[in-house]
């Protein structure tokens, strides 16, 4: 992604096509650089294997979390995925899908999904970044959003998988426990 800035200052001039010598072409920072900076500031361990992928590790309330960030330069979009372990046994798929629908009804940002090929549940959030840069504040919010959503979902998922509860009962039980800890 290219941004044009006025040579005499740092004022952002948008993506205006010009050959005027008073302007320079400046490449926008990779949003994963900002995620990396946020991880360092928050003391989260992370791995950066490539320019387009970063994995951040965090101790969640109920289990350790792996947040996978992917930057898609062609789309100018950032995607966050957080995959839940363990795999969903065949006998629980239908109830897990009900649980996902119920939890998604309460999410304003991001959503839970089920990958049938791998039998895994995940949280996903996509953020378009066309003509804009990711800020440290947005990066922090994105990480907190994912961790909070997953911390609220994890107990309900466990109730369905290991307790044999129905989705509605699992959500009620997990919300009751959360309210009791406040």
HELIX and SHEET records of a PDB file:
HELIX    1   1 UNK A   31  UNK A   42  1                                  12    
HELIX    2   2 UNK A   90  UNK A   92  5                                   3    
HELIX    3   3 UNK A   93  UNK A  104  1                                  12    
HELIX    4   4 UNK A  136  UNK A  163  1                                  28    
HELIX    5   5 UNK A  167  UNK A  181  1                                  15    
SHEET    1   A 2 UNK A   2  UNK A   6  0                                        
SHEET    2   A 2 UNK A  23  UNK A  27 -1                                        
SHEET    1   B 6 UNK A  46  UNK A  50  0                                        
SHEET    2   B 6 UNK A  53  UNK A  59 -1                                        
SHEET    3   B 6 UNK A  64  UNK A  72 -1                                        
SHEET    4   B 6 UNK A  77  UNK A  83 -1                                        
SHEET    5   B 6 UNK A 120  UNK A 128 -1                                        
SHEET    6   B 6 UNK A 111  UNK A 115 -1                                        
END                                                                             
